[in-house]
Amino acid sequence: MAAKGSTKAVVTALAANLGIAVSKFVAAAITGSASMLAEGVHSVADSTNQALLLVGGKRARRAPSALHPFGYARERYI
């Protein structure tokens, strides 16, 4: 149950950060502000981090194998 809630939170944050990044890039294009461009890149980096959290969460749910008899739960934090 908690995993589903955390996945929803990460997806929501990812969508919000992508929207923020787009708005910052638009503002940078309109104003020519280098600071706003840097902030847009920072928002894209935050979005990439959240995408990696989603990938790690999916990989962590794999069933145990002979090589990993205790499962893959720690891969969530790659």
mmCIF file of the N, C-alpha and C atoms, coordinates in Angstrom:
data_MODEL
# 
_entry.id   MODEL 
# 
loop_
_atom_site.group_PDB 
_atom_site.id 
_atom_site.type_symbol 
_atom_site.label_atom_id 
_atom_site.label_alt_id 
_atom_site.label_comp_id 
_atom_site.label_asym_id 
_atom_site.label_entity_id 
_atom_site.label_seq_id 
_atom_site.pdbx_PDB_ins_code 
_atom_site.Cartn_x 
_atom_site.Cartn_y 
_atom_site.Cartn_z 
_atom_site.occupancy 
_atom_site.B_iso_or_equiv 
_atom_site.pdbx_formal_charge 
_atom_site.auth_seq_id 
_atom_site.auth_comp_id 
_atom_site.auth_asym_id 
_atom_site.auth_atom_id 
_atom_site.pdbx_PDB_model_num 
ATOM 1   N N  . MET A 1 1  ? 0.821  -1.191  0.000   1.00 0.00 ? 1  MET A N  1 
ATOM 2   C CA . MET A 1 1  ? 0.000  0.000   0.000   1.00 0.00 ? 1  MET A CA 1 
ATOM 3   C C  . MET A 1 1  ? 0.864  1.252   0.000   1.00 0.00 ? 1  MET A C  1 
ATOM 4   N N  . ALA A 1 2  ? 1.894  1.296   0.830   1.00 0.00 ? 2  ALA A N  1 
ATOM 5   C CA . ALA A 1 2  ? 2.747  2.478   0.899   1.00 0.00 ? 2  ALA A CA 1 
ATOM 6   C C  . ALA A 1 2  ? 3.497  2.700   -0.410  1.00 0.00 ? 2  ALA A C  1 
ATOM 7   N N  . ALA A 1 3  ? 3.881  1.619   -1.062  1.00 0.00 ? 3  ALA A N  1 
ATOM 8   C CA . ALA A 1 3  ? 4.615  1.763   -2.317  1.00 0.00 ? 3  ALA A CA 1 
ATOM 9   C C  . ALA A 1 3  ? 3.753  2.438   -3.377  1.00 0.00 ? 3  ALA A C  1 
ATOM 10  N N  . LYS A 1 4  ? 2.479  2.091   -3.402  1.00 0.00 ? 4  LYS A N  1 
ATOM 11  C CA . LYS A 1 4  ? 1.590  2.710   -4.385  1.00 0.00 ? 4  LYS A CA 1 
ATOM 12  C C  . LYS A 1 4  ? 1.439  4.204   -4.104  1.00 0.00 ? 4  LYS A C  1 
ATOM 13  N N  . GLY A 1 5  ? 1.318  4.572   -2.843  1.00 0.00 ? 5  GLY A N  1 
ATOM 14  C CA . GLY A 1 5  ? 1.212  5.976   -2.481  1.00 0.00 ? 5  GLY A CA 1 
ATOM 15  C C  . GLY A 1 5  ? 2.465  6.758   -2.802  1.00 0.00 ? 5  GLY A C  1 
ATOM 16  N N  . SER A 1 6  ? 3.631  6.151   -2.570  1.00 0.00 ? 6  SER A N  1 
ATOM 17  C CA . SER A 1 6  ? 4.875  6.859   -2.870  1.00 0.00 ? 6  SER A CA 1 
ATOM 18  C C  . SER A 1 6  ? 5.074  6.983   -4.377  1.00 0.00 ? 6  SER A C  1 
ATOM 19  N N  . THR A 1 7  ? 4.642  5.996   -5.131  1.00 0.00 ? 7  THR A N  1 
ATOM 20  C CA . THR A 1 7  ? 4.728  6.087   -6.588  1.00 0.00 ? 7  THR A CA 1 
ATOM 21  C C  . THR A 1 7  ? 3.845  7.217   -7.094  1.00 0.00 ? 7  THR A C  1 
ATOM 22  N N  . LYS A 1 8  ? 2.664  7.339   -6.534  1.00 0.00 ? 8  LYS A N  1 
ATOM 23  C CA . LYS A 1 8  ? 1.765  8.419   -6.927  1.00 0.00 ? 8  LYS A CA 1 
ATOM 24  C C  . LYS A 1 8  ? 2.377  9.778   -6.601  1.00 0.00 ? 8  LYS A C  1 
ATOM 25  N N  . ALA A 1 9  ? 3.027  9.870   -5.454  1.00 0.00 ? 9  ALA A N  1 
ATOM 26  C CA . ALA A 1 9  ? 3.663  11.132  -5.058  1.00 0.00 ? 9  ALA A CA 1 
ATOM 27  C C  . ALA A 1 9  ? 4.807  11.486  -6.007  1.00 0.00 ? 9  ALA A C  1 
ATOM 28  N N  . VAL A 1 10 ? 5.600  10.491  -6.398  1.00 0.00 ? 10 VAL A N  1 
ATOM 29  C CA . VAL A 1 10 ? 6.725  10.746  -7.302  1.00 0.00 ? 10 VAL A CA 1 
ATOM 30  C C  . VAL A 1 10 ? 6.214  11.141  -8.688  1.00 0.00 ? 10 VAL A C  1 
ATOM 31  N N  . VAL A 1 11 ? 5.171  10.481  -9.162  1.00 0.00 ? 11 VAL A N  1 
ATOM 32  C CA . VAL A 1 11 ? 4.615  10.818  -10.477 1.00 0.00 ? 11 VAL A CA 1 
ATOM 33  C C  . VAL A 1 11 ? 4.029  12.238  -10.457 1.00 0.00 ? 11 VAL A C  1 
ATOM 34  N N  . THR A 1 12 ? 3.361  12.590  -9.363  1.00 0.00 ? 12 THR A N  1 
ATOM 35  C CA . THR A 1 12 ? 2.811  13.937  -9.235  1.00 0.00 ? 12 THR A CA 1 
ATOM 36  C C  . THR A 1 12 ? 3.918  14.980  -9.220  1.00 0.00 ? 12 THR A C  1 
ATOM 37  N N  . ALA A 1 13 ? 4.973  14.708  -8.455  1.00 0.00 ? 13 ALA A N  1 
ATOM 38  C CA . ALA A 1 13 ? 6.099  15.638  -8.396  1.00 0.00 ? 13 ALA A CA 1 
ATOM 39  C C  . ALA A 1 13 ? 6.798  15.737  -9.750  1.00 0.00 ? 13 ALA A C  1 
ATOM 40  N N  . LEU A 1 14 ? 6.909  14.623  -10.459 1.00 0.00 ? 14 LEU A N  1 
ATOM 41  C CA . LEU A 1 14 ? 7.523  14.622  -11.788 1.00 0.00 ? 14 LEU A CA 1 
ATOM 42  C C  . LEU A 1 14 ? 6.725  15.500  -12.747 1.00 0.00 ? 14 LEU A C  1 
ATOM 43  N N  . ALA A 1 15 ? 5.423  15.329  -12.743 1.00 0.00 ? 15 ALA A N  1 
ATOM 44  C CA . ALA A 1 15 ? 4.584  16.146  -13.627 1.00 0.00 ? 15 ALA A CA 1 
ATOM 45  C C  . ALA A 1 15 ? 4.689  17.630  -13.272 1.00 0.00 ? 15 ALA A C  1 
ATOM 46  N N  . ALA A 1 16 ? 4.688  17.925  -11.983 1.00 0.00 ? 16 ALA A N  1 
ATOM 47  C CA . ALA A 1 16 ? 4.805  19.322  -11.554 1.00 0.00 ? 16 ALA A CA 1 
ATOM 48  C C  . ALA A 1 16 ? 6.153  19.913  -11.965 1.00 0.00 ? 16 ALA A C  1 
ATOM 49  N N  . ASN A 1 17 ? 7.230  19.167  -11.760 1.00 0.00 ? 17 ASN A N  1 
ATOM 50  C CA . ASN A 1 17 ? 8.558  19.672  -12.120 1.00 0.00 ? 17 ASN A CA 1 
ATOM 51  C C  . ASN A 1 17 ? 8.701  19.868  -13.624 1.00 0.00 ? 17 ASN A C  1 
ATOM 52  N N  . LEU A 1 18 ? 8.105  18.984  -14.413 1.00 0.00 ? 18 LEU A N  1 
ATOM 53  C CA . LEU A 1 18 ? 8.173  19.172  -15.864 1.00 0.00 ? 18 LEU A CA 1 
ATOM 54  C C  . LEU A 1 18 ? 7.407  20.428  -16.283 1.00 0.00 ? 18 LEU A C  1 
ATOM 55  N N  . GLY A 1 19 ? 6.260  20.656  -15.661 1.00 0.00 ? 19 GLY A N  1 
ATOM 56  C CA . GLY A 1 19 ? 5.510  21.881  -15.941 1.00 0.00 ? 19 GLY A CA 1 
ATOM 57  C C  . GLY A 1 19 ? 6.281  23.124  -15.531 1.00 0.00 ? 19 GLY A C  1 
ATOM 58  N N  . ILE A 1 20 ? 6.915  23.065  -14.384 1.00 0.00 ? 20 ILE A N  1 
ATOM 59  C CA . ILE A 1 20 ? 7.726  24.186  -13.911 1.00 0.00 ? 20 ILE A CA 1 
ATOM 60  C C  . ILE A 1 20 ? 8.900  24.426  -14.856 1.00 0.00 ? 20 ILE A C  1 
ATOM 61  N N  . ALA A 1 21 ? 9.537  23.337  -15.308 1.00 0.00 ? 21 ALA A N  1 
ATOM 62  C CA . ALA A 1 21 ? 10.668 23.475  -16.225 1.00 0.00 ? 21 ALA A CA 1 
ATOM 63  C C  . ALA A 1 21 ? 10.241 24.164  -17.518 1.00 0.00 ? 21 ALA A C  1 
ATOM 64  N N  . VAL A 1 22 ? 9.106  23.752  -18.057 1.00 0.00 ? 22 VAL A N  1 
ATOM 65  C CA . VAL A 1 22 ? 8.617  24.372  -19.293 1.00 0.00 ? 22 VAL A CA 1 
ATOM 66  C C  . VAL A 1 22 ? 8.370  25.860  -19.076 1.00 0.00 ? 22 VAL A C  1 
ATOM 67  N N  . SER A 1 23 ? 7.730  26.203  -17.964 1.00 0.00 ? 23 SER A N  1 
ATOM 68  C CA . SER A 1 23 ? 7.447  27.617  -17.717 1.00 0.00 ? 23 SER A CA 1 
ATOM 69  C C  . SER A 1 23 ? 8.738  28.425  -17.535 1.00 0.00 ? 23 SER A C  1 
ATOM 70  N N  . LYS A 1 24 ? 9.750  27.821  -16.918 1.00 0.00 ? 24 LYS A N  1 
ATOM 71  C CA . LYS A 1 24 ? 11.028 28.525  -16.748 1.00 0.00 ? 24 LYS A CA 1 
ATOM 72  C C  . LYS A 1 24 ? 11.738 28.709  -18.083 1.00 0.00 ? 24 LYS A C  1 
ATOM 73  N N  . PHE A 1 25 ? 11.668 27.700  -18.946 1.00 0.00 ? 25 PHE A N  1 
ATOM 74  C CA . PHE A 1 25 ? 12.288 27.834  -20.264 1.00 0.00 ? 25 PHE A CA 1 
ATOM 75  C C  . PHE A 1 25 ? 11.568 28.895  -21.096 1.00 0.00 ? 25 PHE A C  1 
ATOM 76  N N  . VAL A 1 26 ? 10.251 28.960  -20.997 1.00 0.00 ? 26 VAL A N  1 
ATOM 77  C CA . VAL A 1 26 ? 9.494  29.986  -21.713 1.00 0.00 ? 26 VAL A CA 1 
ATOM 78  C C  . VAL A 1 26 ? 9.874  31.370  -21.195 1.00 0.00 ? 26 VAL A C  1 
ATOM 79  N N  . ALA A 1 27 ? 9.959  31.493  -19.859 1.00 0.00 ? 27 ALA A N  1 
ATOM 80  C CA . ALA A 1 27 ? 10.343 32.779  -19.272 1.00 0.00 ? 27 ALA A CA 1 
ATOM 81  C C  . ALA A 1 27 ? 11.761 33.168  -19.695 1.00 0.00 ? 27 ALA A C  1 
ATOM 82  N N  . ALA A 1 28 ? 12.663 32.182  -19.761 1.00 0.00 ? 28 ALA A N  1 
ATOM 83  C CA . ALA A 1 28 ? 14.027 32.471  -20.194 1.00 0.00 ? 28 ALA A CA 1 
ATOM 84  C C  . ALA A 1 28 ? 14.056 32.926  -21.651 1.00 0.00 ? 28 ALA A C  1 
ATOM 85  N N  . ALA A 1 29 ? 13.220 32.307  -22.487 1.00 0.00 ? 29 ALA A N  1 
ATOM 86  C CA . ALA A 1 29 ? 13.179 32.693  -23.896 1.00 0.00 ? 29 ALA A CA 1 
ATOM 87  C C  . ALA A 1 29 ? 12.610 34.102  -24.067 1.00 0.00 ? 29 ALA A C  1 
ATOM 88  N N  . ILE A 1 30 ? 11.615 34.444  -23.275 1.00 0.00 ? 30 ILE A N  1 
ATOM 89  C CA . ILE A 1 30 ? 10.991 35.765  -23.396 1.00 0.00 ? 30 ILE A CA 1 
ATOM 90  C C  . ILE A 1 30 ? 11.907 36.864  -22.860 1.00 0.00 ? 30 ILE A C  1 
ATOM 91  N N  . THR A 1 31 ? 12.528 36.606  -21.701 1.00 0.00 ? 31 THR A N  1 
ATOM 92  C CA . THR A 1 31 ? 13.317 37.650  -21.040 1.00 0.00 ? 31 THR A CA 1 
ATOM 93  C C  . THR A 1 31 ? 14.800 37.618  -21.397 1.00 0.00 ? 31 THR A C  1 
ATOM 94  N N  . GLY A 1 32 ? 15.280 36.482  -21.886 1.00 0.00 ? 32 GLY A N  1 
ATOM 95  C CA . GLY A 1 32 ? 16.707 36.358  -22.162 1.00 0.00 ? 32 GLY A CA 1 
ATOM 96  C C  . GLY A 1 32 ? 17.531 36.172  -20.900 1.00 0.00 ? 32 GLY A C  1 
ATOM 97  N N  . SER A 1 33 ? 16.887 35.796  -19.819 1.00 0.00 ? 33 SER A N  1 
ATOM 98  C CA . SER A 1 33 ? 17.558 35.653  -18.524 1.00 0.00 ? 33 SER A CA 1 
ATOM 99  C C  . SER A 1 33 ? 18.340 34.344  -18.447 1.00 0.00 ? 33 SER A C  1 
ATOM 100 N N  . ALA A 1 34 ? 19.644 34.466  -18.209 1.00 0.00 ? 34 ALA A N  1 
ATOM 101 C CA . ALA A 1 34 ? 20.490 33.281  -18.046 1.00 0.00 ? 34 ALA A CA 1 
ATOM 102 C C  . ALA A 1 34 ? 20.153 32.556  -16.746 1.00 0.00 ? 34 ALA A C  1 
ATOM 103 N N  . SER A 1 35 ? 19.764 33.302  -15.725 1.00 0.00 ? 35 SER A N  1 
ATOM 104 C CA . SER A 1 35 ? 19.389 32.683  -14.450 1.00 0.00 ? 35 SER A CA 1 
ATOM 105 C C  . SER A 1 35 ? 18.145 31.824  -14.601 1.00 0.00 ? 35 SER A C  1 
ATOM 106 N N  . MET A 1 36 ? 17.197 32.299  -15.365 1.00 0.00 ? 36 MET A N  1 
ATOM 107 C CA . MET A 1 36 ? 15.974 31.522  -15.566 1.00 0.00 ? 36 MET A CA 1 
ATOM 108 C C  . MET A 1 36 ? 16.263 30.278  -16.396 1.00 0.00 ? 36 MET A C  1 
ATOM 109 N N  . LEU A 1 37 ? 17.168 30.388  -17.356 1.00 0.00 ? 37 LEU A N  1 
ATOM 110 C CA . LEU A 1 37 ? 17.580 29.227  -18.133 1.00 0.00 ? 37 LEU A CA 1 
ATOM 111 C C  . LEU A 1 37 ? 18.232 28.189  -17.220 1.00 0.00 ? 37 LEU A C  1 
ATOM 112 N N  . ALA A 1 38 ? 19.101 28.647  -16.314 1.00 0.00 ? 38 ALA A N  1 
ATOM 113 C CA . ALA A 1 38 ? 19.747 27.734  -15.373 1.00 0.00 ? 38 ALA A CA 1 
ATOM 114 C C  . ALA A 1 38 ? 18.711 27.079  -14.466 1.00 0.00 ? 38 ALA A C  1 
ATOM 115 N N  . GLU A 1 39 ? 17.709 27.825  -14.053 1.00 0.00 ? 39 GLU A N  1 
ATOM 116 C CA . GLU A 1 39 ? 16.642 27.254  -13.225 1.00 0.00 ? 39 GLU A CA 1 
ATOM 117 C C  . GLU A 1 39 ? 15.851 26.206  -13.994 1.00 0.00 ? 39 GLU A C  1 
ATOM 118 N N  . GLY A 1 40 ? 15.629 26.429  -15.286 1.00 0.00 ? 40 GLY A N  1 
ATOM 119 C CA . GLY A 1 40 ? 14.950 25.437  -16.120 1.00 0.00 ? 40 GLY A CA 1 
ATOM 120 C C  . GLY A 1 40 ? 15.735 24.148  -16.204 1.00 0.00 ? 40 GLY A C  1 
ATOM 121 N N  . VAL A 1 41 ? 17.049 24.277  -16.377 1.00 0.00 ? 41 VAL A N  1 
ATOM 122 C CA . VAL A 1 41 ? 17.914 23.089  -16.417 1.00 0.00 ? 41 VAL A CA 1 
ATOM 123 C C  . VAL A 1 41 ? 17.864 22.369  -15.068 1.00 0.00 ? 41 VAL A C  1 
ATOM 124 N N  . HIS A 1 42 ? 17.834 23.129  -13.982 1.00 0.00 ? 42 HIS A N  1 
ATOM 125 C CA . HIS A 1 42 ? 17.752 22.539  -12.647 1.00 0.00 ? 42 HIS A CA 1 
ATOM 126 C C  . HIS A 1 42 ? 16.447 21.762  -12.474 1.00 0.00 ? 42 HIS A C  1 
ATOM 127 N N  . SER A 1 43 ? 15.360 22.288  -12.973 1.00 0.00 ? 43 SER A N  1 
ATOM 128 C CA . SER A 1 43 ? 14.078 21.583  -12.897 1.00 0.00 ? 43 SER A CA 1 
ATOM 129 C C  . SER A 1 43 ? 14.095 20.302  -13.731 1.00 0.00 ? 43 SER A C  1 
ATOM 130 N N  . VAL A 1 44 ? 14.770 20.336  -14.870 1.00 0.00 ? 44 VAL A N  1 
ATOM 131 C CA . VAL A 1 44 ? 14.911 19.117  -15.674 1.00 0.00 ? 44 VAL A CA 1 
ATOM 132 C C  . VAL A 1 44 ? 15.742 18.081  -14.911 1.00 0.00 ? 44 VAL A C  1 
ATOM 133 N N  . ALA A 1 45 ? 16.789 18.518  -14.218 1.00 0.00 ? 45 ALA A N  1 
ATOM 134 C CA . ALA A 1 45 ? 17.596 17.595  -13.415 1.00 0.00 ? 45 ALA A CA 1 
ATOM 135 C C  . ALA A 1 45 ? 16.766 16.988  -12.288 1.00 0.00 ? 45 ALA A C  1 
ATOM 136 N N  . ASP A 1 46 ? 15.921 17.787  -11.654 1.00 0.00 ? 46 ASP A N  1 
ATOM 137 C CA . ASP A 1 46 ? 15.017 17.266  -10.623 1.00 0.00 ? 46 ASP A CA 1 
ATOM 138 C C  . ASP A 1 46 ? 14.065 16.229  -11.212 1.00 0.00 ? 46 ASP A C  1 
ATOM 139 N N  . SER A 1 47 ? 13.569 16.485  -12.401 1.00 0.00 ? 47 SER A N  1 
ATOM 140 C CA . SER A 1 47 ? 12.665 15.550  -13.065 1.00 0.00 ? 47 SER A CA 1 
ATOM 141 C C  . SER A 1 47 ? 13.379 14.244  -13.389 1.00 0.00 ? 47 SER A C  1 
ATOM 142 N N  . THR A 1 48 ? 14.630 14.335  -13.804 1.00 0.00 ? 48 THR A N  1 
ATOM 143 C CA . THR A 1 48 ? 15.416 13.127  -14.084 1.00 0.00 ? 48 THR A CA 1 
ATOM 144 C C  . THR A 1 48 ? 15.606 12.308  -12.816 1.00 0.00 ? 48 THR A C  1 
ATOM 145 N N  . ASN A 1 49 ? 15.850 12.973  -11.698 1.00 0.00 ? 49 ASN A N  1 
ATOM 146 C CA . ASN A 1 49 ? 15.986 12.284  -10.425 1.00 0.00 ? 49 ASN A CA 1 
ATOM 147 C C  . ASN A 1 49 ? 14.693 11.540  -10.078 1.00 0.00 ? 49 ASN A C  1 
ATOM 148 N N  . GLN A 1 50 ? 13.556 12.153  -10.296 1.00 0.00 ? 50 GLN A N  1 
ATOM 149 C CA . GLN A 1 50 ? 12.289 11.508  -10.007 1.00 0.00 ? 50 GLN A CA 1 
ATOM 150 C C  . GLN A 1 50 ? 12.025 10.344  -10.956 1.00 0.00 ? 50 GLN A C  1 
ATOM 151 N N  . ALA A 1 51 ? 12.442 10.470  -12.201 1.00 0.00 ? 51 ALA A N  1 
ATOM 152 C CA . ALA A 1 51 ? 12.310 9.357   -13.136 1.00 0.00 ? 51 ALA A CA 1 
ATOM 153 C C  . ALA A 1 51 ? 13.161 8.177   -12.677 1.00 0.00 ? 51 ALA A C  1 
ATOM 154 N N  . LEU A 1 52 ? 14.354 8.458   -12.170 1.00 0.00 ? 52 LEU A N  1 
ATOM 155 C CA . LEU A 1 52 ? 15.195 7.375   -11.642 1.00 0.00 ? 52 LEU A CA 1 
ATOM 156 C C  . LEU A 1 52 ? 14.563 6.723   -10.420 1.00 0.00 ? 52 LEU A C  1 
ATOM 157 N N  . LEU A 1 53 ? 13.871 7.492   -9.593  1.00 0.00 ? 53 LEU A N  1 
ATOM 158 C CA . LEU A 1 53 ? 13.149 6.911   -8.465  1.00 0.00 ? 53 LEU A CA 1 
ATOM 159 C C  . LEU A 1 53 ? 12.060 5.959   -8.948  1.00 0.00 ? 53 LEU A C  1 
ATOM 160 N N  . LEU A 1 54 ? 11.372 6.320   -10.015 1.00 0.00 ? 54 LEU A N  1 
ATOM 161 C CA . LEU A 1 54 ? 10.349 5.434   -10.569 1.00 0.00 ? 54 LEU A CA 1 
ATOM 162 C C  . LEU A 1 54 ? 10.957 4.147   -11.110 1.00 0.00 ? 54 LEU A C  1 
ATOM 163 N N  . VAL A 1 55 ? 12.077 4.261   -11.809 1.00 0.00 ? 55 VAL A N  1 
ATOM 164 C CA . VAL A 1 55 ? 12.756 3.077   -12.340 1.00 0.00 ? 55 VAL A CA 1 
ATOM 165 C C  . VAL A 1 55 ? 13.233 2.189   -11.195 1.00 0.00 ? 55 VAL A C  1 
ATOM 166 N N  . GLY A 1 56 ? 13.829 2.796   -10.171 1.00 0.00 ? 56 GLY A N  1 
ATOM 167 C CA . GLY A 1 56 ? 14.301 2.021   -9.024  1.00 0.00 ? 56 GLY A CA 1 
ATOM 168 C C  . GLY A 1 56 ? 13.165 1.332   -8.294  1.00 0.00 ? 56 GLY A C  1 
ATOM 169 N N  . GLY A 1 57 ? 12.028 2.016   -8.164  1.00 0.00 ? 57 GLY A N  1 
ATOM 170 C CA . GLY A 1 57 ? 10.875 1.405   -7.518  1.00 0.00 ? 57 GLY A CA 1 
ATOM 171 C C  . GLY A 1 57 ? 10.353 0.206   -8.284  1.00 0.00 ? 57 GLY A C  1 
ATOM 172 N N  . LYS A 1 58 ? 10.354 0.306   -9.601  1.00 0.00 ? 58 LYS A N  1 
ATOM 173 C CA . LYS A 1 58 ? 9.902  -0.822  -10.419 1.00 0.00 ? 58 LYS A CA 1 
ATOM 174 C C  . LYS A 1 58 ? 10.876 -1.996  -10.320 1.00 0.00 ? 58 LYS A C  1 
ATOM 175 N N  . ARG A 1 59 ? 12.159 -1.697  -10.367 1.00 0.00 ? 59 ARG A N  1 
ATOM 176 C CA . ARG A 1 59 ? 13.164 -2.769  -10.275 1.00 0.00 ? 59 ARG A CA 1 
ATOM 177 C C  . ARG A 1 59 ? 13.164 -3.428  -8.902  1.00 0.00 ? 59 ARG A C  1 
ATOM 178 N N  . ALA A 1 60 ? 12.832 -2.662  -7.868  1.00 0.00 ? 60 ALA A N  1 
ATOM 179 C CA . ALA A 1 60 ? 12.834 -3.199  -6.500  1.00 0.00 ? 60 ALA A CA 1 
ATOM 180 C C  . ALA A 1 60 ? 11.714 -4.208  -6.286  1.00 0.00 ? 60 ALA A C  1 
ATOM 181 N N  . ARG A 1 61 ? 10.670 -4.177  -7.094  1.00 0.00 ? 61 ARG A N  1 
ATOM 182 C CA . ARG A 1 61 ? 9.547  -5.093  -6.923  1.00 0.00 ? 61 ARG A CA 1 
ATOM 183 C C  . ARG A 1 61 ? 9.754  -6.446  -7.587  1.00 0.00 ? 61 ARG A C  1 
ATOM 184 N N  . ARG A 1 62 ? 10.915 -6.651  -8.227  1.00 0.00 ? 62 ARG A N  1 
ATOM 185 C CA . ARG A 1 62 ? 11.163 -7.948  -8.859  1.00 0.00 ? 62 ARG A CA 1 
ATOM 186 C C  . ARG A 1 62 ? 11.226 -9.051  -7.807  1.00 0.00 ? 62 ARG A C  1 
ATOM 187 N N  . ALA A 1 63 ? 10.866 -10.248 -8.211  1.00 0.00 ? 63 ALA A N  1 
ATOM 188 C CA . ALA A 1 63 ? 10.887 -11.404 -7.306  1.00 0.00 ? 63 ALA A CA 1 
ATOM 189 C C  . ALA A 1 63 ? 12.335 -11.826 -7.023  1.00 0.00 ? 63 ALA A C  1 
ATOM 190 N N  . PRO A 1 64 ? 12.574 -12.427 -5.857  1.00 0.00 ? 64 PRO A N  1 
ATOM 191 C CA . PRO A 1 64 ? 13.929 -12.927 -5.550  1.00 0.00 ? 64 PRO A CA 1 
ATOM 192 C C  . PRO A 1 64 ? 14.392 -13.931 -6.598  1.00 0.00 ? 64 PRO A C  1 
ATOM 193 N N  . SER A 1 65 ? 15.706 -13.993 -6.795  1.00 0.00 ? 65 SER A N  1 
ATOM 194 C CA . SER A 1 65 ? 16.289 -14.937 -7.744  1.00 0.00 ? 65 SER A CA 1 
ATOM 195 C C  . SER A 1 65 ? 17.407 -15.702 -7.047  1.00 0.00 ? 65 SER A C  1 
ATOM 196 N N  . ALA A 1 66 ? 18.040 -16.603 -7.763  1.00 0.00 ? 66 ALA A N  1 
ATOM 197 C CA . ALA A 1 66 ? 19.149 -17.369 -7.180  1.00 0.00 ? 66 ALA A CA 1 
ATOM 198 C C  . ALA A 1 66 ? 20.311 -16.443 -6.833  1.00 0.00 ? 66 ALA A C  1 
ATOM 199 N N  . LEU A 1 67 ? 20.541 -15.442 -7.646  1.00 0.00 ? 67 LEU A N  1 
ATOM 200 C CA . LEU A 1 67 ? 21.630 -14.503 -7.393  1.00 0.00 ? 67 LEU A CA 1 
ATOM 201 C C  . LEU A 1 67 ? 21.302 -13.536 -6.260  1.00 0.00 ? 67 LEU A C  1 
ATOM 202 N N  . HIS A 1 68 ? 20.028 -13.203 -6.115  1.00 0.00 ? 68 HIS A N  1 
ATOM 203 C CA . HIS A 1 68 ? 19.562 -12.284 -5.061  1.00 0.00 ? 68 HIS A CA 1 
ATOM 204 C C  . HIS A 1 68 ? 18.434 -12.942 -4.272  1.00 0.00 ? 68 HIS A C  1 
ATOM 205 N N  . PRO A 1 69 ? 18.765 -13.871 -3.367  1.00 0.00 ? 69 PRO A N  1 
ATOM 206 C CA . PRO A 1 69 ? 17.714 -14.609 -2.667  1.00 0.00 ? 69 PRO A CA 1 
ATOM 207 C C  . PRO A 1 69 ? 16.848 -13.759 -1.738  1.00 0.00 ? 69 PRO A C  1 
ATOM 208 N N  . PHE A 1 70 ? 17.327 -12.585 -1.347  1.00 0.00 ? 70 PHE A N  1 
ATOM 209 C CA . PHE A 1 70 ? 16.538 -11.715 -0.484  1.00 0.00 ? 70 PHE A CA 1 
ATOM 210 C C  . PHE A 1 70 ? 15.777 -10.653 -1.268  1.00 0.00 ? 70 PHE A C  1 
ATOM 211 N N  . GLY A 1 71 ? 15.828 -10.724 -2.591  1.00 0.00 ? 71 GLY A N  1 
ATOM 212 C CA . GLY A 1 71 ? 15.099 -9.787  -3.430  1.00 0.00 ? 71 GLY A CA 1 
ATOM 213 C C  . GLY A 1 71 ? 15.948 -8.604  -3.866  1.00 0.00 ? 71 GLY A C  1 
ATOM 214 N N  . TYR A 1 72 ? 15.279 -7.664  -4.440  1.00 0.00 ? 72 TYR A N  1 
ATOM 215 C CA . TYR A 1 72 ? 15.945 -6.511  -5.050  1.00 0.00 ? 72 TYR A CA 1 
ATOM 216 C C  . TYR A 1 72 ? 15.532 -5.185  -4.432  1.00 0.00 ? 72 TYR A C  1 
ATOM 217 N N  . ALA A 1 73 ? 15.017 -5.210  -3.214  1.00 0.00 ? 73 ALA A N  1 
ATOM 218 C CA . ALA A 1 73 ? 14.461 -4.003  -2.596  1.00 0.00 ? 73 ALA A CA 1 
ATOM 219 C C  . ALA A 1 73 ? 15.445 -2.847  -2.510  1.00 0.00 ? 73 ALA A C  1 
ATOM 220 N N  . ARG A 1 74 ? 16.725 -3.131  -2.342  1.00 0.00 ? 74 ARG A N  1 
ATOM 221 C CA . ARG A 1 74 ? 17.699 -2.048  -2.221  1.00 0.00 ? 74 ARG A CA 1 
ATOM 222 C C  . ARG A 1 74 ? 17.969 -1.330  -3.541  1.00 0.00 ? 74 ARG A C  1 
ATOM 223 N N  . GLU A 1 75 ? 17.558 -1.926  -4.650  1.00 0.00 ? 75 GLU A N  1 
ATOM 224 C CA . GLU A 1 75 ? 17.767 -1.276  -5.950  1.00 0.00 ? 75 GLU A CA 1 
ATOM 225 C C  . GLU A 1 75 ? 16.891 -0.051  -6.107  1.00 0.00 ? 75 GLU A C  1 
ATOM 226 N N  . ARG A 1 76 ? 15.964 0.138   -5.207  1.00 0.00 ? 76 ARG A N  1 
ATOM 227 C CA . ARG A 1 76 ? 15.122 1.330   -5.267  1.00 0.00 ? 76 ARG A CA 1 
ATOM 228 C C  . ARG A 1 76 ? 15.962 2.576   -5.150  1.00 0.00 ? 76 ARG A C  1 
ATOM 229 N N  . TYR A 1 77 ? 17.096 2.492   -4.474  1.00 0.00 ? 77 TYR A N  1 
ATOM 230 C CA . TYR A 1 77 ? 17.923 3.665   -4.174  1.00 0.00 ? 77 TYR A CA 1 
ATOM 231 C C  . TYR A 1 77 ? 19.201 3.681   -4.999  1.00 0.00 ? 77 TYR A C  1 
ATOM 232 N N  . ILE A 1 78 ? 19.150 3.234   -6.252  1.00 0.00 ? 78 ILE A N  1 
ATOM 233 C CA . ILE A 1 78 ? 20.363 3.219   -7.074  1.00 0.00 ? 78 ILE A CA 1 
ATOM 234 C C  . ILE A 1 78 ? 20.851 4.609   -7.365  1.00 0.00 ? 78 ILE A C  1 
# 
